[in-house]
Amino acid sequence: MINNLIAYAHDRIEKRRNFNRLANEIASLSQRDLADLRADRGEMLRHAYKKVYG
């Protein structure tokens, strides 16, 4: 049971780390970068969340 709890916590930490990395990359994009990509920052964050958490 404790092993399951540790594995769950490790998984959650790793997912949060991955999401934060993606969110920071998205936040670092300038408005011009977003325009060049024809992208919306909020939509990109939603996709990043979905990619990490399913």
mmCIF file of the N, C-alpha and C atoms, coordinates in Angstrom:
data_MODEL
# 
_entry.id   MODEL 
# 
loop_
_atom_site.group_PDB 
_atom_site.id 
_atom_site.type_symbol 
_atom_site.label_atom_id 
_atom_site.label_alt_id 
_atom_site.label_comp_id 
_atom_site.label_asym_id 
_atom_site.label_entity_id 
_atom_site.label_seq_id 
_atom_site.pdbx_PDB_ins_code 
_atom_site.Cartn_x 
_atom_site.Cartn_y 
_atom_site.Cartn_z 
_atom_site.occupancy 
_atom_site.B_iso_or_equiv 
_atom_site.pdbx_formal_charge 
_atom_site.auth_seq_id 
_atom_site.auth_comp_id 
_atom_site.auth_asym_id 
_atom_site.auth_atom_id 
_atom_site.pdbx_PDB_model_num 
ATOM 1   N N  . MET A 1 1  ? 0.820  -1.192 0.000   1.00 0.00 ? 1  MET A N  1 
ATOM 2   C CA . MET A 1 1  ? 0.000  0.000  0.000   1.00 0.00 ? 1  MET A CA 1 
ATOM 3   C C  . MET A 1 1  ? 0.868  1.262  0.000   1.00 0.00 ? 1  MET A C  1 
ATOM 4   N N  . ILE A 1 2  ? 1.903  1.264  0.816   1.00 0.00 ? 2  ILE A N  1 
ATOM 5   C CA . ILE A 1 2  ? 2.788  2.422  0.853   1.00 0.00 ? 2  ILE A CA 1 
ATOM 6   C C  . ILE A 1 2  ? 3.515  2.570  -0.473  1.00 0.00 ? 2  ILE A C  1 
ATOM 7   N N  . ASN A 1 3  ? 3.895  1.447  -1.086  1.00 0.00 ? 3  ASN A N  1 
ATOM 8   C CA . ASN A 1 3  ? 4.541  1.510  -2.397  1.00 0.00 ? 3  ASN A CA 1 
ATOM 9   C C  . ASN A 1 3  ? 3.630  2.131  -3.431  1.00 0.00 ? 3  ASN A C  1 
ATOM 10  N N  . ASN A 1 4  ? 2.337  1.810  -3.365  1.00 0.00 ? 4  ASN A N  1 
ATOM 11  C CA . ASN A 1 4  ? 1.363  2.403  -4.292  1.00 0.00 ? 4  ASN A CA 1 
ATOM 12  C C  . ASN A 1 4  ? 1.258  3.903  -4.082  1.00 0.00 ? 4  ASN A C  1 
ATOM 13  N N  . LEU A 1 5  ? 1.253  4.310  -2.829  1.00 0.00 ? 5  LEU A N  1 
ATOM 14  C CA . LEU A 1 5  ? 1.153  5.727  -2.509  1.00 0.00 ? 5  LEU A CA 1 
ATOM 15  C C  . LEU A 1 5  ? 2.397  6.474  -3.000  1.00 0.00 ? 5  LEU A C  1 
ATOM 16  N N  . ILE A 1 6  ? 3.546  5.889  -2.807  1.00 0.00 ? 6  ILE A N  1 
ATOM 17  C CA . ILE A 1 6  ? 4.796  6.509  -3.270  1.00 0.00 ? 6  ILE A CA 1 
ATOM 18  C C  . ILE A 1 6  ? 4.821  6.580  -4.794  1.00 0.00 ? 6  ILE A C  1 
ATOM 19  N N  . ALA A 1 7  ? 4.400  5.509  -5.445  1.00 0.00 ? 7  ALA A N  1 
ATOM 20  C CA . ALA A 1 7  ? 4.369  5.495  -6.912  1.00 0.00 ? 7  ALA A CA 1 
ATOM 21  C C  . ALA A 1 7  ? 3.392  6.547  -7.435  1.00 0.00 ? 7  ALA A C  1 
ATOM 22  N N  . TYR A 1 8  ? 2.233  6.671  -6.787  1.00 0.00 ? 8  TYR A N  1 
ATOM 23  C CA . TYR A 1 8  ? 1.240  7.663  -7.191  1.00 0.00 ? 8  TYR A CA 1 
ATOM 24  C C  . TYR A 1 8  ? 1.806  9.075  -7.032  1.00 0.00 ? 8  TYR A C  1 
ATOM 25  N N  . ALA A 1 9  ? 2.443  9.337  -5.894  1.00 0.00 ? 9  ALA A N  1 
ATOM 26  C CA . ALA A 1 9  ? 3.021  10.659 -5.651  1.00 0.00 ? 9  ALA A CA 1 
ATOM 27  C C  . ALA A 1 9  ? 4.123  10.957 -6.658  1.00 0.00 ? 9  ALA A C  1 
ATOM 28  N N  . HIS A 1 10 ? 4.945  9.983  -6.942  1.00 0.00 ? 10 HIS A N  1 
ATOM 29  C CA . HIS A 1 10 ? 6.028  10.173 -7.924  1.00 0.00 ? 10 HIS A CA 1 
ATOM 30  C C  . HIS A 1 10 ? 5.447  10.481 -9.298  1.00 0.00 ? 10 HIS A C  1 
ATOM 31  N N  . ASP A 1 11 ? 4.405  9.770  -9.686  1.00 0.00 ? 11 ASP A N  1 
ATOM 32  C CA . ASP A 1 11 ? 3.749  9.994  -10.980 1.00 0.00 ? 11 ASP A CA 1 
ATOM 33  C C  . ASP A 1 11 ? 3.172  11.402 -11.058 1.00 0.00 ? 11 ASP A C  1 
ATOM 34  N N  . ARG A 1 12 ? 2.502  11.840 -9.994  1.00 0.00 ? 12 ARG A N  1 
ATOM 35  C CA . ARG A 1 12 ? 1.903  13.174 -9.973  1.00 0.00 ? 12 ARG A CA 1 
ATOM 36  C C  . ARG A 1 12 ? 2.974  14.268 -10.044 1.00 0.00 ? 12 ARG A C  1 
ATOM 37  N N  . ILE A 1 13 ? 4.073  14.055 -9.330  1.00 0.00 ? 13 ILE A N  1 
ATOM 38  C CA . ILE A 1 13 ? 5.165  15.032 -9.351  1.00 0.00 ? 13 ILE A CA 1 
ATOM 39  C C  . ILE A 1 13 ? 5.763  15.116 -10.745 1.00 0.00 ? 13 ILE A C  1 
ATOM 40  N N  . GLU A 1 14 ? 5.967  13.980 -11.371 1.00 0.00 ? 14 GLU A N  1 
ATOM 41  C CA . GLU A 1 14 ? 6.540  13.956 -12.719 1.00 0.00 ? 14 GLU A CA 1 
ATOM 42  C C  . GLU A 1 14 ? 5.598  14.625 -13.732 1.00 0.00 ? 14 GLU A C  1 
ATOM 43  N N  . LYS A 1 15 ? 4.311  14.360 -13.611 1.00 0.00 ? 15 LYS A N  1 
ATOM 44  C CA . LYS A 1 15 ? 3.346  15.004 -14.513 1.00 0.00 ? 15 LYS A CA 1 
ATOM 45  C C  . LYS A 1 15 ? 3.337  16.510 -14.309 1.00 0.00 ? 15 LYS A C  1 
ATOM 46  N N  . ARG A 1 16 ? 3.370  16.955 -13.050 1.00 0.00 ? 16 ARG A N  1 
ATOM 47  C CA . ARG A 1 16 ? 3.369  18.385 -12.766 1.00 0.00 ? 16 ARG A CA 1 
ATOM 48  C C  . ARG A 1 16 ? 4.637  19.030 -13.309 1.00 0.00 ? 16 ARG A C  1 
ATOM 49  N N  . ARG A 1 17 ? 5.771  18.354 -13.164 1.00 0.00 ? 17 ARG A N  1 
ATOM 50  C CA . ARG A 1 17 ? 7.041  18.859 -13.684 1.00 0.00 ? 17 ARG A CA 1 
ATOM 51  C C  . ARG A 1 17 ? 6.962  19.011 -15.208 1.00 0.00 ? 17 ARG A C  1 
ATOM 52  N N  . ASN A 1 18 ? 6.407  18.014 -15.884 1.00 0.00 ? 18 ASN A N  1 
ATOM 53  C CA . ASN A 1 18 ? 6.269  18.073 -17.346 1.00 0.00 ? 18 ASN A CA 1 
ATOM 54  C C  . ASN A 1 18 ? 5.337  19.199 -17.767 1.00 0.00 ? 18 ASN A C  1 
ATOM 55  N N  . PHE A 1 19 ? 4.205  19.331 -17.062 1.00 0.00 ? 19 PHE A N  1 
ATOM 56  C CA . PHE A 1 19 ? 3.269  20.399 -17.414 1.00 0.00 ? 19 PHE A CA 1 
ATOM 57  C C  . PHE A 1 19 ? 3.903  21.767 -17.189 1.00 0.00 ? 19 PHE A C  1 
ATOM 58  N N  . ASN A 1 20 ? 4.590  21.931 -16.075 1.00 0.00 ? 20 ASN A N  1 
ATOM 59  C CA . ASN A 1 20 ? 5.239  23.221 -15.799 1.00 0.00 ? 20 ASN A CA 1 
ATOM 60  C C  . ASN A 1 20 ? 6.279  23.559 -16.860 1.00 0.00 ? 20 ASN A C  1 
ATOM 61  N N  . ARG A 1 21 ? 7.015  22.554 -17.318 1.00 0.00 ? 21 ARG A N  1 
ATOM 62  C CA . ARG A 1 21 ? 8.012  22.785 -18.366 1.00 0.00 ? 21 ARG A CA 1 
ATOM 63  C C  . ARG A 1 21 ? 7.325  23.279 -19.639 1.00 0.00 ? 21 ARG A C  1 
ATOM 64  N N  . LEU A 1 22 ? 6.235  22.602 -20.032 1.00 0.00 ? 22 LEU A N  1 
ATOM 65  C CA . LEU A 1 22 ? 5.510  23.016 -21.232 1.00 0.00 ? 22 LEU A CA 1 
ATOM 66  C C  . LEU A 1 22 ? 4.889  24.401 -21.054 1.00 0.00 ? 22 LEU A C  1 
ATOM 67  N N  . ALA A 1 23 ? 4.303  24.656 -19.891 1.00 0.00 ? 23 ALA A N  1 
ATOM 68  C CA . ALA A 1 23 ? 3.679  25.951 -19.628 1.00 0.00 ? 23 ALA A CA 1 
ATOM 69  C C  . ALA A 1 23 ? 4.709  27.069 -19.674 1.00 0.00 ? 23 ALA A C  1 
ATOM 70  N N  . ASN A 1 24 ? 5.897  26.822 -19.154 1.00 0.00 ? 24 ASN A N  1 
ATOM 71  C CA . ASN A 1 24 ? 6.954  27.838 -19.206 1.00 0.00 ? 24 ASN A CA 1 
ATOM 72  C C  . ASN A 1 24 ? 7.403  28.101 -20.637 1.00 0.00 ? 24 ASN A C  1 
ATOM 73  N N  . GLU A 1 25 ? 7.485  27.058 -21.435 1.00 0.00 ? 25 GLU A N  1 
ATOM 74  C CA . GLU A 1 25 ? 7.838  27.250 -22.843 1.00 0.00 ? 25 GLU A CA 1 
ATOM 75  C C  . GLU A 1 25 ? 6.781  28.078 -23.550 1.00 0.00 ? 25 GLU A C  1 
ATOM 76  N N  . ILE A 1 26 ? 5.522  27.782 -23.287 1.00 0.00 ? 26 ILE A N  1 
ATOM 77  C CA . ILE A 1 26 ? 4.427  28.530 -23.908 1.00 0.00 ? 26 ILE A CA 1 
ATOM 78  C C  . ILE A 1 26 ? 4.445  29.980 -23.424 1.00 0.00 ? 26 ILE A C  1 
ATOM 79  N N  . ALA A 1 27 ? 4.685  30.190 -22.140 1.00 0.00 ? 27 ALA A N  1 
ATOM 80  C CA . ALA A 1 27 ? 4.719  31.547 -21.588 1.00 0.00 ? 27 ALA A CA 1 
ATOM 81  C C  . ALA A 1 27 ? 5.870  32.362 -22.176 1.00 0.00 ? 27 ALA A C  1 
ATOM 82  N N  . SER A 1 28 ? 6.934  31.686 -22.574 1.00 0.00 ? 28 SER A N  1 
ATOM 83  C CA . SER A 1 28 ? 8.089  32.412 -23.101 1.00 0.00 ? 28 SER A CA 1 
ATOM 84  C C  . SER A 1 28 ? 7.892  32.875 -24.542 1.00 0.00 ? 28 SER A C  1 
ATOM 85  N N  . LEU A 1 29 ? 6.846  32.399 -25.197 1.00 0.00 ? 29 LEU A N  1 
ATOM 86  C CA . LEU A 1 29 ? 6.589  32.817 -26.576 1.00 0.00 ? 29 LEU A CA 1 
ATOM 87  C C  . LEU A 1 29 ? 6.092  34.256 -26.599 1.00 0.00 ? 29 LEU A C  1 
ATOM 88  N N  . SER A 1 30 ? 6.643  35.032 -27.488 1.00 0.00 ? 30 SER A N  1 
ATOM 89  C CA . SER A 1 30 ? 6.195  36.415 -27.634 1.00 0.00 ? 30 SER A CA 1 
ATOM 90  C C  . SER A 1 30 ? 4.889  36.441 -28.436 1.00 0.00 ? 30 SER A C  1 
ATOM 91  N N  . GLN A 1 31 ? 4.258  37.599 -28.430 1.00 0.00 ? 31 GLN A N  1 
ATOM 92  C CA . GLN A 1 31 ? 3.038  37.763 -29.218 1.00 0.00 ? 31 GLN A CA 1 
ATOM 93  C C  . GLN A 1 31 ? 3.338  37.542 -30.704 1.00 0.00 ? 31 GLN A C  1 
ATOM 94  N N  . ARG A 1 32 ? 4.507  37.972 -31.121 1.00 0.00 ? 32 ARG A N  1 
ATOM 95  C CA . ARG A 1 32 ? 4.886  37.776 -32.527 1.00 0.00 ? 32 ARG A CA 1 
ATOM 96  C C  . ARG A 1 32 ? 5.055  36.292 -32.841 1.00 0.00 ? 32 ARG A C  1 
ATOM 97  N N  . ASP A 1 33 ? 5.698  35.550 -31.919 1.00 0.00 ? 33 ASP A N  1 
ATOM 98  C CA . ASP A 1 33 ? 5.843  34.103 -32.108 1.00 0.00 ? 33 ASP A CA 1 
ATOM 99  C C  . ASP A 1 33 ? 4.470  33.451 -32.238 1.00 0.00 ? 33 ASP A C  1 
ATOM 100 N N  . LEU A 1 34 ? 3.553  33.847 -31.358 1.00 0.00 ? 34 LEU A N  1 
ATOM 101 C CA . LEU A 1 34 ? 2.203  33.286 -31.407 1.00 0.00 ? 34 LEU A CA 1 
ATOM 102 C C  . LEU A 1 34 ? 1.514  33.626 -32.723 1.00 0.00 ? 34 LEU A C  1 
ATOM 103 N N  . ALA A 1 35 ? 1.697  34.845 -33.178 1.00 0.00 ? 35 ALA A N  1 
ATOM 104 C CA . ALA A 1 35 ? 1.092  35.249 -34.447 1.00 0.00 ? 35 ALA A CA 1 
ATOM 105 C C  . ALA A 1 35 ? 1.686  34.454 -35.600 1.00 0.00 ? 35 ALA A C  1 
ATOM 106 N N  . ASP A 1 36 ? 3.002  34.258 -35.573 1.00 0.00 ? 36 ASP A N  1 
ATOM 107 C CA . ASP A 1 36 ? 3.654  33.468 -36.623 1.00 0.00 ? 36 ASP A CA 1 
ATOM 108 C C  . ASP A 1 36 ? 3.139  32.033 -36.638 1.00 0.00 ? 36 ASP A C  1 
ATOM 109 N N  . LEU A 1 37 ? 2.857  31.508 -35.453 1.00 0.00 ? 37 LEU A N  1 
ATOM 110 C CA . LEU A 1 37 ? 2.347  30.140 -35.342 1.00 0.00 ? 37 LEU A CA 1 
ATOM 111 C C  . LEU A 1 37 ? 0.840  30.062 -35.540 1.00 0.00 ? 37 LEU A C  1 
ATOM 112 N N  . ARG A 1 38 ? 0.207  31.245 -35.597 1.00 0.00 ? 38 ARG A N  1 
ATOM 113 C CA . ARG A 1 38 ? -1.255 31.326 -35.637 1.00 0.00 ? 38 ARG A CA 1 
ATOM 114 C C  . ARG A 1 38 ? -1.848 30.543 -34.466 1.00 0.00 ? 38 ARG A C  1 
ATOM 115 N N  . ALA A 1 39 ? -1.313 30.829 -33.286 1.00 0.00 ? 39 ALA A N  1 
ATOM 116 C CA . ALA A 1 39 ? -1.682 30.067 -32.098 1.00 0.00 ? 39 ALA A CA 1 
ATOM 117 C C  . ALA A 1 39 ? -2.240 30.985 -31.021 1.00 0.00 ? 39 ALA A C  1 
ATOM 118 N N  . ASP A 1 40 ? -2.999 30.380 -30.133 1.00 0.00 ? 40 ASP A N  1 
ATOM 119 C CA . ASP A 1 40 ? -3.563 31.058 -28.982 1.00 0.00 ? 40 ASP A CA 1 
ATOM 120 C C  . ASP A 1 40 ? -2.925 30.452 -27.733 1.00 0.00 ? 40 ASP A C  1 
ATOM 121 N N  . ARG A 1 41 ? -2.407 31.292 -26.853 1.00 0.00 ? 41 ARG A N  1 
ATOM 122 C CA . ARG A 1 41 ? -1.705 30.814 -25.667 1.00 0.00 ? 41 ARG A CA 1 
ATOM 123 C C  . ARG A 1 41 ? -2.601 29.922 -24.796 1.00 0.00 ? 41 ARG A C  1 
ATOM 124 N N  . GLY A 1 42 ? -3.834 30.321 -24.606 1.00 0.00 ? 42 GLY A N  1 
ATOM 125 C CA . GLY A 1 42 ? -4.762 29.536 -23.797 1.00 0.00 ? 42 GLY A CA 1 
ATOM 126 C C  . GLY A 1 42 ? -5.028 28.166 -24.400 1.00 0.00 ? 42 GLY A C  1 
ATOM 127 N N  . GLU A 1 43 ? -5.191 28.129 -25.698 1.00 0.00 ? 43 GLU A N  1 
ATOM 128 C CA . GLU A 1 43 ? -5.431 26.863 -26.386 1.00 0.00 ? 43 GLU A CA 1 
ATOM 129 C C  . GLU A 1 43 ? -4.195 25.960 -26.285 1.00 0.00 ? 43 GLU A C  1 
ATOM 130 N N  . MET A 1 44 ? -3.037 26.564 -26.397 1.00 0.00 ? 44 MET A N  1 
ATOM 131 C CA . MET A 1 44 ? -1.806 25.782 -26.262 1.00 0.00 ? 44 MET A CA 1 
ATOM 132 C C  . MET A 1 44 ? -1.684 25.196 -24.856 1.00 0.00 ? 44 MET A C  1 
ATOM 133 N N  . LEU A 1 45 ? -2.056 25.971 -23.847 1.00 0.00 ? 45 LEU A N  1 
ATOM 134 C CA . LEU A 1 45 ? -2.011 25.465 -22.471 1.00 0.00 ? 45 LEU A CA 1 
ATOM 135 C C  . LEU A 1 45 ? -3.006 24.319 -22.274 1.00 0.00 ? 45 LEU A C  1 
ATOM 136 N N  . ARG A 1 46 ? -4.181 24.438 -22.881 1.00 0.00 ? 46 ARG A N  1 
ATOM 137 C CA . ARG A 1 46 ? -5.172 23.348 -22.779 1.00 0.00 ? 46 ARG A CA 1 
ATOM 138 C C  . ARG A 1 46 ? -4.636 22.074 -23.412 1.00 0.00 ? 46 ARG A C  1 
ATOM 139 N N  . HIS A 1 47 ? -3.988 22.207 -24.562 1.00 0.00 ? 47 HIS A N  1 
ATOM 140 C CA . HIS A 1 47 ? -3.410 21.040 -25.227 1.00 0.00 ? 47 HIS A CA 1 
ATOM 141 C C  . HIS A 1 47 ? -2.269 20.444 -24.395 1.00 0.00 ? 47 HIS A C  1 
ATOM 142 N N  . ALA A 1 48 ? -1.466 21.304 -23.796 1.00 0.00 ? 48 ALA A N  1 
ATOM 143 C CA . ALA A 1 48 ? -0.371 20.806 -22.949 1.00 0.00 ? 48 ALA A CA 1 
ATOM 144 C C  . ALA A 1 48 ? -0.937 20.041 -21.763 1.00 0.00 ? 48 ALA A C  1 
ATOM 145 N N  . TYR A 1 49 ? -1.982 20.580 -21.148 1.00 0.00 ? 49 TYR A N  1 
ATOM 146 C CA . TYR A 1 49 ? -2.614 19.904 -20.007 1.00 0.00 ? 49 TYR A CA 1 
ATOM 147 C C  . TYR A 1 49 ? -3.152 18.539 -20.414 1.00 0.00 ? 49 TYR A C  1 
ATOM 148 N N  . LYS A 1 50 ? -3.825 18.523 -21.556 1.00 0.00 ? 50 LYS A N  1 
ATOM 149 C CA . LYS A 1 50 ? -4.409 17.274 -22.046 1.00 0.00 ? 50 LYS A CA 1 
ATOM 150 C C  . LYS A 1 50 ? -3.318 16.255 -22.384 1.00 0.00 ? 50 LYS A C  1 
ATOM 151 N N  . LYS A 1 51 ? -2.214 16.729 -22.946 1.00 0.00 ? 51 LYS A N  1 
ATOM 152 C CA . LYS A 1 51 ? -1.107 15.834 -23.289 1.00 0.00 ? 51 LYS A CA 1 
ATOM 153 C C  . LYS A 1 51 ? -0.504 15.195 -22.044 1.00 0.00 ? 51 LYS A C  1 
ATOM 154 N N  . VAL A 1 52 ? -0.339 15.996 -20.998 1.00 0.00 ? 52 VAL A N  1 
ATOM 155 C CA . VAL A 1 52 ? 0.304  15.495 -19.779 1.00 0.00 ? 52 VAL A CA 1 
ATOM 156 C C  . VAL A 1 52 ? -0.649 14.658 -18.940 1.00 0.00 ? 52 VAL A C  1 
ATOM 157 N N  . TYR A 1 53 ? -1.851 15.141 -18.735 1.00 0.00 ? 53 TYR A N  1 
ATOM 158 C CA . TYR A 1 53 ? -2.774 14.492 -17.799 1.00 0.00 ? 53 TYR A CA 1 
ATOM 159 C C  . TYR A 1 53 ? -3.793 13.565 -18.478 1.00 0.00 ? 53 TYR A C  1 
ATOM 160 N N  . GLY A 1 54 ? -3.867 13.656 -19.784 1.00 0.00 ? 54 GLY A N  1 
ATOM 161 C CA . GLY A 1 54 ? -4.778 12.767 -20.498 1.00 0.00 ? 54 GLY A CA 1 
ATOM 162 C C  . GLY A 1 54 ? -6.181 13.235 -20.609 1.00 0.00 ? 54 GLY A C  1 
# 
